[in-house]
Structure formats: structure tokens, C-alpha cells
Amino acid sequence: KSVKRLVGLPYDSPQAEHERKFLRCATRKAKDGCFEVEMEVHGRKEFFTPEQIMAMVMSKLHTMVRDEAERTNSKSSNNLHAVLSVPVWLTVPQREKMMAATRIAS
């Protein structure tokens, strides 16, 4: 399972309880009532929200695509755009958290 499934879920919700069973990382309840996920960064354990983790992934993907475009001269790296699809079953708060992740990434 993926951390992206935790985006916008209240930590104490039944769905979140179900999703936690499949995670291989430690989690805790954040101040906003959602999740924080433990990750090791440069040898130190830190907690991040699922939105922050999604933003890190999106930033890395953007960098990879930009670098490849520059390497192959296939497109100006200033004109790259991406489309993020969001599952229809996400709730409004989950969609808002996904949008927050895109803002963090940009």
C-alpha cells in the first residue's frame, strides 16, 4: 500500500485504521487530526504529512522529466506541464490535500 492513500484521511477514521495495517512505516496523529509518517532523512528520523511526501515525489518527477527533456533537447524545460489525476472516490478534504501537495511541489 502507499502513503498516498492516507492523504486527507482523519487519523482515527475506520478507513485510516484499515490502511495503517498495510503500511511498513510508523505513523502518528498530526495536530490537524490527520497523519504524519516517519521517514529517515540523512540518518535522522523525521515526520512528514502525506501531502509533503507526495510533494517530494512530484518534485523529483518534475526534475527527472526536466533533466531528460534538456538532455534530449526534445522540449524547452521552461514549458513543461503535468496533469495530476485524482480518483473519483476521494472526498473534498482529500482533494484539497492533494492540491496542497501540488502547491508544495511547485
Secondary structure, 3 states (H helix, E strand, C coil): CCHHHHCCCCCCCHHHHHHHCCCCCCEEECCCCCEEEEEEECCEEEEECHHHHHHHHHHHHHHHHHHHHHHHCCCCHHHCCCCCCCCCCCCHHHHHHHHHHHHHHC
